[in-house]
Amino acid sequence: MAKISILGLADTRAMVLCIARGFMIDGKTAIVTDDTSYKRLMARDYDYAGKEVFGRLEDIDIIVDVNLKDKVNGTSIDQYLNTTLSGMGETYKNIVFVSDEVFDRTNGFTVICKGNEDNFDAAIKKCKVVADAVKEEKEYQANKDKPDALKSNAIQVIEVEIKQATKSKEADNNNVIRLSGTDLQWILGVEETKKLDVISNQQLINKIDDLVGEGCGMGNGKLAQLIARSYIAD
């Protein structure tokens, strides 16, 4: 099972969609989010008990729940899914969790993101969930080399900057994702067509793989291979 949390106020759609595409090819996948913009991705949607909106993009189930913070507080995304999907017979192999309000401490791998205008100190002030994740990251770093680290419940957290592509030849650090106009057009195309075709930017695919592949359980280039693979729904 692959799980990843992607947190922060930055526009993370390119990362989320690429990861979800790879996850989808690997097995049954859900995106769980409190971001209502994900409704635009749904090929179909329906209101379930007036609380959550369910839909589908290709073979990815999408759950948009504006009350997610209240429901996950003190519990976990796994428990939330079990409760929310009770009676629907759904079991997911892979989960992508996207939020700017909820930090699931039971999820083993978390990516906190900032956009062009922020440094991480500013991002922390704007978004409490990022502050929580940064605190957890410090605890992870402090405990990761201890013999009982696996018992400490510390999770792995990485920081990623998402920026617009530029013509500058100045080298980025390893945790920067650059998005071109073509990448943004791909996102809009997914929203319009409700088809999750592979993005043409192989460099972006490789960067996402480098950043999160190992952490979400798909290391050694497996995530990049899945993202770029042709896919035909059953």
Long-range contacts (C-beta under 8 A, 24 or more apart in sequence): 1-93, 1-94, 1-95, 1-217, 2-26, 2-93, 2-94, 2-95, 2-216, 2-217, 2-218, 3-77, 3-94, 3-95, 3-97, 3-107, 3-108, 3-109, 3-216, 3-217, 4-95, 4-96, 4-97, 4-107, 4-109, 4-110, 4-111, 4-212, 4-215, 4-216, 5-77, 5-97, 5-98, 5-99, 5-103, 5-104, 5-107, 5-109, 5-110, 5-111, 6-96, 6-97, 6-98, 6-99, 6-110, 6-111, 6-113, 7-98, 7-99, 7-100, 7-102, 7-103, 7-110, 7-111, 7-112, 7-113, 7-127, 7-129, 7-130, 7-133, 8-100, 8-112, 8-113, 8-114, 8-123, 8-127, 8-129, 8-130, 9-100, 9-114, 9-115, 9-118, 9-123, 9-126, 9-127, 9-130, 10-113, 10-114, 10-115, 10-118, 10-123, 10-162, 11-115, 11-162, 12-98, 12-113, 12-162, 13-37, 13-187, 14-162, 14-177, 14-179, 14-183, 14-184, 14-186, 14-187, 14-199, 14-204, 15-111, 15-113, 15-160, 15-162, 15-177, 15-208, 15-212, 16-96, 16-98, 17-41, 17-187, 17-190, 17-196, 17-199, 18-199, 18-204, 18-205, 18-208, 18-227, 19-96, 19-208, 19-212, 19-216, 19-223, 19-227, 20-57, 20-60, 20-96, 20-196, 21-58, 21-60, 21-196, 21-198, 21-226, 21-227, 21-231, 22-218, 22-223, 22-224, 22-226, 22-227, 23-60, 23-93, 23-94, 23-96, 23-226, 24-58, 24-59, 24-60, 24-94, 24-196, 24-231, 25-226, 25-229, 25-231, 26-93, 26-94, 26-218, 26-226, 27-92, 27-93, 27-94, 28-59, 28-61, 28-90, 28-91, 28-92, 28-93, 28-94, 29-59, 29-60, 29-61, 29-92, 29-93, 29-94, 29-95, 29-96, 30-60, 30-61, 30-62, 30-63, 30-81, 30-90, 30-92, 30-94, 30-95, 30-96, 31-57, 31-60, 31-61, 31-62, 31-63, 31-95, 31-96, 31-97, 31-98, 32-63, 32-65, 32-68, 32-77, 32-80, 32-81, 32-95, 32-96, 32-97, 32-98, 33-62, 33-63, 33-64, 33-65, 33-68, 33-97, 33-98, 33-99, 34-64, 34-65, 34-66, 34-67, 34-68, 34-69, 34-98, 34-99, 34-100, 34-101, 34-102, 35-64, 35-98, 35-99, 35-100, 36-64, 36-66, 38-62, 38-64, 38-98, 39-64, 40-191, 41-190, 41-191, 41-194, 42-194, 43-194, 52-84, 57-190, 57-194, 57-196, 58-194, 58-195, 58-196, 58-231, 58-233, 59-233, 59-234, 60-196, 61-90, 61-92, 68-99, 68-101, 68-102, 69-99, 69-101, 69-102, 72-102, 72-104, 73-102, 76-104, 76-105, 76-106, 76-107, 77-104, 77-106, 77-107, 78-106, 99-129, 100-127, 100-129, 101-128, 101-129, 102-129, 103-129, 103-132, 103-133, 103-136, 105-136, 105-153, 105-155, 107-155, 108-155, 108-156, 108-215, 109-155, 109-156, 109-157, 109-212, 109-215, 109-216, 109-217, 110-136, 110-155, 110-156, 110-157, 110-158, 111-157, 111-158, 111-159, 111-160, 111-211, 111-212, 111-215, 112-137, 112-157, 112-158, 112-159, 112-160, 113-159, 113-160, 113-161, 113-162, 114-159, 114-160, 114-161, 114-162, 115-161, 115-162, 115-163, 116-162, 116-163, 116-164, 120-159, 133-157, 134-159, 156-215, 158-211, 158-212, 158-215, 160-211, 174-210, 174-211, 175-211, 177-204, 177-207, 177-208, 177-211, 178-204, 179-204, 196-231, 198-227, 198-228, 198-229, 198-230, 198-231, 199-227, 202-228
